[in-house]
Amino acid sequence: MPHYSRLAILGIWASAALPMGLLAWWIAPHLNAPSGDPTAWFETLTGLMTLGLLWQFVLVVALLYAERRTLRWAVLREALWLSPPTNPISGRRGGRMWLVCVPLIVAFALESLIPDLPHSEVRDLMHYIGSETGQAFFKGNWAWYGVILTLLTFNTVLGEELLFRGFLLPRMAHPFGRMDWVVNGILFATYHLHSPWVIPAALLDTVILSWPSKRYRSAWIGIIVHSFQSLFIAAMVFMLVV
């Protein structure tokens, strides 16, 4: 892996975190008042968050092309740790090693039980989805279900996880040494400027997502574990649509 300085790592973090914060706290209120029509606000905030996650995918692709001058799968797989988990002691790859995801998925699910910091419900997308207004909005609304699926895909597969566990983590060993996975987890938690109330609970992802991804040198661990949350939300919204 090429060497990145601490400043470069922080710059990449800012390139993802600051746009998300700007979209949520400045652009969204200028387009629709949070205290106005709850459906219009939900559409605005969800659409902007989806754009922010799409930007993270574009950012990863741009950084990789600047680094490797190619986007061939063989190169991407190595550059983004998109290989099966590898036992650091025996060197065993794949197979039973995928079972490490099971307890991590359980831990990630339990993390969701931790109460968030106090925050306005109008900024909580899940609160709207669970409301009577949200349920009526999604009934038969396949177009917006597609938007939700896009948001979820770029949240865990092609956005956050690809950036933090796929791109950043493999390049943090040089500037941060053995603490690279700790710093990665802290950066991931504090990246949530768009929803700061989740930051304390998200610090647990240092152990649930960053550490196992580093130990087994596979970004797929973070992607799979994080994606179970997305699958749950996708299934819940699907039930509302049908």
Phi, psi and omega per residue, in radians:
M1 nan 2.445 3.068
P2 -1.163 2.704 -3.131
H3 -1.501 2.264 3.051
Y4 -1.999 2.466 3.095
S5 -1.364 2.884 3.087
R6 -1.074 -0.656 3.131
L7 -1.121 -0.685 3.122
A8 -1.145 -0.730 3.114
I9 -1.074 -0.784 3.124
L10 -1.139 -0.594 3.101
G11 -1.135 -0.711 3.104
I12 -1.166 -0.721 3.067
W13 -0.990 -0.822 -3.125
A14 -1.123 -0.574 3.139
S15 -1.145 -0.399 3.088
A16 -1.691 -0.760 -3.026
A17 -1.286 -0.781 -3.051
L18 -1.140 -0.763 3.081
P19 -1.054 -0.674 3.125
M20 -1.118 -0.756 3.105
G21 -1.127 -0.722 3.133
L22 -1.123 -0.753 3.132
L23 -1.095 -0.726 -3.051
A24 -1.330 -0.693 -2.954
W25 -1.837 -0.218 -3.140
W26 -2.138 -0.942 -3.074
I27 -1.225 -0.814 -3.114
A28 -1.004 -0.852 3.126
P29 -1.114 -0.464 3.107
H30 -1.309 -0.417 3.130
L31 -1.547 -0.638 3.120
N32 -2.629 2.352 3.122
A33 -1.274 2.280 -3.132
P34 -1.020 -0.500 -3.091
S35 -1.553 0.058 -3.137
G36 -1.540 -2.352 3.135
D37 -1.135 2.036 -3.083
P38 -1.095 -0.566 3.133
T39 -1.240 -0.745 3.104
A40 -1.094 -0.685 3.118
W41 -1.156 -0.745 3.115
F42 -1.066 -0.788 3.139
E43 -1.079 -0.746 -3.134
T44 -1.138 -0.887 -3.086
L45 -1.149 -0.747 3.136
T46 -1.128 -0.753 3.127
G47 -1.085 -0.739 -3.131
L48 -1.219 -0.670 3.100
M49 -1.136 -0.621 3.081
T50 -1.122 -0.736 3.095
L51 -1.094 -0.696 3.116
G52 -1.092 -0.674 3.115
L53 -1.267 -0.629 3.040
L54 -1.063 -0.674 3.114
W55 -1.074 -0.635 3.133
Q56 -1.118 -0.660 3.079
F57 -1.121 -0.788 3.101
V58 -1.061 -0.690 3.131
L59 -1.069 -0.797 3.136
V60 -1.086 -0.796 -3.133
V61 -1.072 -0.754 -3.131
A62 -1.134 -0.763 3.137
L63 -1.126 -0.717 3.138
L64 -1.149 -0.731 -3.135
Y65 -1.162 -0.675 3.100
A66 -1.133 -0.558 -3.106
E67 -1.434 -0.755 -2.999
R68 -1.919 -0.258 -3.124
R69 1.056 0.425 3.072
T70 -2.822 2.712 3.095
L71 -2.152 0.476 3.095
R72 -1.141 2.497 -3.067
W73 -1.005 -0.716 -3.122
A74 -1.028 -0.640 3.128
V75 -1.329 -0.763 3.139
L76 -1.073 -0.699 -3.113
R77 -1.056 -0.714 3.135
E78 -1.338 -0.680 -3.059
A79 -1.257 -0.457 -3.089
L80 -1.948 0.219 -3.136
W81 0.962 0.713 3.125
L82 -1.638 0.878 3.103
S83 -2.082 2.777 3.113
P84 -1.001 2.642 3.110
P85 -1.028 2.457 -3.097
T86 -2.068 2.259 3.084
N87 -1.146 2.112 -3.076
P88 -1.183 -0.274 -3.118
I89 -1.700 -0.911 -3.074
S90 -1.582 -0.344 -3.081
G91 1.434 0.042 3.135
R92 -1.105 2.336 -3.086
R93 -2.104 2.375 3.083
G94 1.192 -2.693 3.130
G95 1.029 -2.216 -3.120
R96 -1.142 -0.271 -3.132
M97 -1.098 -0.429 3.111
W98 -1.132 -0.340 -3.120
L99 -1.150 -0.271 3.110
V100 -1.098 -0.352 -3.126
C101 -1.245 -0.452 -3.033
V102 -1.086 -0.989 3.131
P103 -1.132 -0.488 3.124
L104 -1.215 -0.639 3.088
I105 -1.125 -0.722 3.102
V106 -1.088 -0.791 -3.141
A107 -1.097 -0.696 -3.140
F108 -1.158 -0.638 3.095
A109 -1.152 -0.713 3.124
L110 -1.160 -0.547 3.108
E111 -1.046 -0.586 -3.121
S112 -1.161 -0.266 3.126
L113 -1.412 -0.221 3.124
I114 -1.244 2.209 -3.121
P115 -1.094 2.445 3.056
D116 -1.332 2.850 3.012
L117 -1.130 2.686 3.122
P118 -0.970 2.361 3.138
H119 -2.752 2.893 -3.133
S120 -1.256 2.279 -3.123
E121 -1.151 -0.420 -3.117
V122 -1.191 -0.313 3.105
R123 -1.663 -0.031 -3.133
D124 -1.669 1.833 -3.089
L125 -1.067 -0.630 3.141
M126 -1.170 -0.553 3.099
H127 -1.120 -0.732 3.125
Y128 -1.137 -0.765 -3.131
I129 -1.046 -0.621 -3.125
G130 -1.460 -0.138 -3.117
S131 -1.416 2.874 3.096
E132 -1.091 -0.659 3.115
T133 -1.119 -0.752 3.128
G134 -1.155 -0.695 3.133
Q135 -1.132 -0.688 3.094
A136 -1.184 -0.641 -3.136
F137 -1.112 -0.719 -3.047
F138 -1.471 -0.219 -3.126
K139 -1.052 1.963 -3.133
G140 1.261 0.122 -3.047
N141 -1.599 1.367 -3.091
W142 -1.216 -0.521 -3.134
A143 -1.092 -0.815 -3.137
W144 -1.324 -0.404 2.999
Y145 -1.126 -0.634 3.066
G146 -1.106 -0.650 3.090
V147 -1.118 -0.757 3.136
I148 -1.087 -0.751 3.119
L149 -1.096 -0.669 3.107
T150 -1.122 -0.798 3.116
L151 -1.033 -0.804 -3.103
L152 -1.146 -0.679 -3.139
T153 -1.124 -0.767 -3.127
F154 -1.431 -0.173 3.055
N155 -1.338 -0.809 -2.999
T156 -1.935 -0.479 -3.055
V157 -1.741 -0.902 -3.013
L158 -1.891 0.012 -3.101
G159 -2.066 -1.679 -3.025
E160 -1.006 -0.904 -3.083
E161 -1.172 -0.681 3.125
L162 -1.106 -0.626 3.142
L163 -1.333 -0.894 -2.996
F164 -1.398 -0.796 -3.129
R165 -1.641 -0.438 -3.132
G166 -1.518 -0.843 -3.074
F167 -1.661 -0.952 -3.013
L168 -1.205 -0.887 -3.032
L169 -0.956 -0.809 3.136
P170 -1.118 -0.315 -3.072
R171 -1.821 0.159 -3.075
M172 -1.773 -0.087 -3.112
A173 -1.145 -0.699 -3.106
H174 -1.163 -0.879 -3.098
P175 -1.352 -0.407 -3.035
F176 -2.103 -0.079 3.077
G177 1.086 -2.453 -3.089
R178 -1.195 -0.233 3.128
M179 -1.585 0.203 -3.061
D180 -1.043 -0.731 -3.119
W181 -1.209 -0.538 3.085
V182 -1.175 -0.831 3.130
V183 -1.108 -0.672 3.112
N184 -1.043 -0.763 3.130
G185 -1.140 -0.676 3.117
I186 -1.168 -0.738 3.103
L187 -1.087 -0.699 -3.137
F188 -1.142 -0.743 -3.138
A189 -1.130 -0.837 -3.088
T190 -1.322 -0.181 3.030
Y191 -1.118 -0.412 -3.060
H192 -1.339 0.930 3.090
L193 -1.169 -0.434 -3.140
H194 -1.312 -0.345 3.086
S195 -2.517 1.187 -3.013
P196 -1.077 -0.315 -3.131
W197 -1.172 -0.263 3.138
V198 -1.649 -0.093 -3.032
I199 -1.020 -0.829 -3.133
P200 -0.992 -0.812 3.133
A201 -1.175 -0.630 -3.112
A202 -1.158 -0.336 3.082
L203 -1.095 -0.437 3.090
L204 -1.164 -0.366 3.120
D205 -1.164 -0.226 3.024
T206 -1.007 -0.710 -3.137
V207 -1.550 -0.617 -3.036
I208 -1.405 -0.595 -3.069
L209 -1.996 -0.860 -3.030
S210 -1.250 -0.852 -3.078
W211 -1.088 -0.882 3.140
P212 -1.141 -0.588 3.097
S213 -1.101 -0.666 3.107
K214 -1.264 -0.814 -3.080
R215 -1.056 -0.736 -3.084
Y216 -1.766 0.138 3.050
R217 0.833 0.888 -3.128
S218 -2.584 2.038 3.070
A219 -1.237 -0.283 3.125
W220 -1.083 -0.495 3.141
I221 -1.104 -0.882 3.112
G222 -1.086 -0.707 -3.131
I223 -1.096 -0.822 -3.098
I224 -1.157 -0.839 -3.100
V225 -1.104 -0.825 -3.121
H226 -1.147 -0.573 -3.067
S227 -1.251 -0.340 3.096
F228 -1.115 -0.563 3.035
Q229 -1.110 -0.743 3.133
S230 -1.131 -0.701 3.119
L231 -1.098 -0.671 3.122
F232 -1.113 -0.803 -3.138
I233 -1.145 -0.747 3.134
A234 -1.048 -0.726 3.134
A235 -1.170 -0.702 -3.129
M236 -1.118 -0.803 3.138
V237 -1.176 -0.620 3.103
F238 -1.025 -0.735 3.125
M239 -1.102 -0.593 3.100
L240 -1.217 -0.673 -3.096
V241 -1.152 -0.766 -3.072
V242 -1.476 nan nan
